[in-house]
């Protein structure tokens, strides 16, 4: 089981959009440059994200994309589902035909894992990822400050 680049890039691009969005739309060219993701690949991903009403677009000069919902109402699971990225630990894709066209002994184990993964991803919002990003930036800034020297009296 693994998450492919489609899901990873979609989440990365949406987080970039969340960090830079606001008053002005964000261009896919900007996301492409910052995140080193092919522009044509982003166009495909954002077409799917728009169809699932996670982003909206503005055409023309100064155009781009912005989030269609508040940050706390977009989860990582929403993004992954929107780009048709299956996260499936079963060997059979959930069809129960993994062992000579029959259900394997461990099918319920892997199906349960799938449920836990989606449950976790459903509880991770863009708002929480932005907050963690802000915490990391603050920690980096703190680490770069020169240490103050104190003299004993």
Secondary structure, DSSP 8 states (H G I E B T S, - for coil): ----HHHHHHHHHHHHHHHH-SSS-B-HHHHHHHHT--HHHHHHHHHHHHHTTSEEEE-STT-EEEESS-GGG-BHHHHHHHTT-----SSSTTSS-TBTTB--TTHHHHHHHHHHHHHHHHT-BHHHHHHHHHHHHHHHHHHHS--------
